[in-house]
Amino acid sequence: MSDLEQRDNPYNVTQASRIYFLPNLMTAGNLLCGFLAIIRCIQARLITDAGDYAALHAAGDALHASSALYTQAVWLILAAVVFDSLDGRLARMGGRTSLFGAEFDSLADVVSFGVAPALMVFFLILTPREEYPWFRELGWIIAFVYLLCGAVRLARFNVITNPLLHRGDPESNKDFLGLPVPAAAGTIASLVLLLLNMVVNARELRQLTIILPLLLILVSFLMVSTVRYPSFKQINWELKTRFRTFVGLIIGGVIIWRLQEIAFFFLFLAYIFYGLFSHYQKGVRHVQRRALRRKIVKMKQETSE
């Protein structure tokens, strides 16, 4: 085997462990955002501890201080989503993919899209003046189930996309199997952002955030499901487009930016339900094909008799 073939061979140890600077720099940015988001969640939780909470509450600053830190954590998670989308695209554009990069990306995703959202939901619900005592016992279980499903989803993705399973047979289906972990974390984070901007007092916040565990359970199930979601990996950003389409995209981007608290959540929610609707349609078509085959077989049997 020539030196060029060895360099391009993904099964070569040197090639598989190669560290490319720019894609892995984006992955490191993803990991940094996740780490900082966890710190912000812990700081927000410490503010609402019994001693500090009483003093701040008397001054009317408790909700503002903790909400500001949770809001920063949300934006850090959303920034991690951006970094995560850039690392793979940069690696593919430059032909700089490696097995090391894939494993590094998954480890960063566990922190940014697994641990950070789970802690955020857990800390938001578990407040000093607990109105939902059952969550003190079950909250950590729900958060761990989300983290577990996210880790399983990432491990399954690494196995499915491993080049050893596609030697000489390129992967034909570019959709994600199960809800991507960044989309799950983005859905949770954007809902937290929406709730933080809707509430006016701590009591109302605790009442509204009770829906977060339900969302955690939903996205946990979708991450390990067989529902397929579009990956957008094959979008050609250099493709020519009509002027009206270009202007429409710019206007849409401006609207999303102006209505960020609402727009981000509904974008992630639309992505989730698009996958569910497509999965339902495929199931209906499959049932119809089976019914048609049975009908054809039955007609053939009747004509042969």
Order of alpha helices (4+ residues) and beta strands (2+ residues): alpha-alpha-alpha-alpha-alpha-alpha-alpha-alpha-beta-alpha-alpha-alpha-beta-alpha-alpha
